[in-house]
């Protein structure tokens, strides 16, 4: 699957960061998460691979402080993608590994990255 240069560069950048980072394409499909995110989720990216938004937004069972499930559209990453604005929230997730506590509280900030105008209007072969 071919990706825009922004996704490729963000994936490369995320691999060097010490904080958990999820990289999604413009449609919301998970295309990468880095090693610190692997610790949070309980599995390595190589074991999980790419996932459509409909799958990753529910597989980690995001819940609010009362334990009620959060719909995918309420997650910061989906808000950032759909509304083109930064989003921040605190919620609980369940990791994919069963050896750790069932719920982990996360503060999540999501932001969309945009290519410079000159790059967006460049013709591609």
C-alpha positions in Angstrom: 0.0 0.0 0.0 1.5 3.4 -1.0 1.4 6.3 1.5 1.7 10.0 1.3 5.2 11.3 2.2 3.8 12.8 5.4 2.8 9.3 6.7 6.2 7.8 5.8 8.1 10.6 7.5 5.9 10.5 10.6 6.4 6.8 10.9 10.1 7.3 10.7 10.1 10.1 13.3 7.9 8.1 15.7 10.4 5.2 15.7 12.9 7.5 17.4 10.6 9.0 20.1 10.5 7.8 23.7 6.7 8.6 24.1 4.0 6.3 22.7 3.0 7.4 19.2 0.3 6.0 16.9 0.5 6.9 13.2 -2.7 6.8 11.1 -3.2 7.6 7.5 -5.7 10.4 6.4 -8.5 7.8 6.5 -7.8 6.9 10.1 -6.2 3.5 9.4 -3.5 2.6 11.9 -0.3 2.3 9.9 2.3 2.2 12.7 2.9 2.5 16.4 6.3 2.8 18.1 8.0 0.7 20.8 6.8 2.8 23.8 3.2 2.3 22.4 3.9 -1.4 22.2 4.6 -1.5 26.0 1.3 0.3 26.5 -0.7 -2.0 24.3 0.9 -5.2 25.2 1.9 -6.3 21.7 4.5 -5.4 19.2 3.5 -3.6 16.0 4.8 -6.6 13.9 2.3 -8.8 15.7 -0.6 -6.5 15.1 0.1 -4.8 11.8 -2.0 -2.3 10.1 -5.7 -1.9 11.1 -8.7 0.0 9.9 -10.1 2.7 12.2 -13.2 0.6 12.9 -11.0 -2.1 14.4 -8.3 -0.2 16.3 -10.8 2.2 17.8 -12.6 -0.7 19.6 -10.0 -3.5 20.0 -8.4 -1.7 23.0 -11.9 -1.3 24.6 -11.7 2.4 25.4 -13.9 3.4 28.4 -14.6 6.5 30.4 -13.9 7.0 34.1 -17.2 5.1 34.9 -16.2 2.1 32.8 -18.7 2.9 30.0 -17.5 2.2 26.5 -16.5 5.2 24.4 -17.7 5.2 20.8 -14.9 5.5 18.2 -16.0 9.1 17.3 -15.4 10.2 20.9 -11.7 9.3 20.8 -9.2 12.1 20.4 -7.6 10.7 17.3 -10.9 10.3 15.5 -12.0 13.8 16.6 -8.7 15.2 15.2 -9.2 13.4 11.9 -12.8 14.2 11.4 -12.9 17.8 12.7 -9.4 18.8 11.7 -8.5 20.2 15.1 -6.4 19.1 18.1 -8.3 16.9 20.7 -7.3 15.8 24.2 -9.0 13.5 26.7 -8.4 11.0 29.5 -9.8 7.5 29.2 -9.0 3.9 30.0 -7.9 1.1 27.6 -7.4 -2.6 27.9 -4.1 -3.9 26.5 -4.0 -6.8 24.2 -1.8 -8.8 26.6 -3.6 -10.5 29.4 -0.7 -10.5 31.8 -1.1 -6.9 32.8 -3.9 -5.1 34.7 -7.1 -5.0 32.6 -7.4 -1.2 32.3 -4.8 1.6 31.9 -5.6 5.2 32.3 -4.3 7.3 29.4 -4.2 11.0 28.6 -4.2 11.3 24.9 -3.6 14.3 22.7 -4.2 14.0 18.9 -3.2 16.4 16.2 -3.3 16.1 12.5 -0.2 17.0 10.4 -0.6 18.8 7.2 1.9 19.0 4.4 3.1 22.4 3.3 0.8 24.0 0.6 3.5 23.7 -2.1 3.8 19.9 -1.4 0.0 19.3 -1.4 -0.4 20.9 -4.8 2.5 19.1 -6.4 1.6 16.8 -9.3 2.4 13.2 -8.8 3.4 10.8 -11.5 
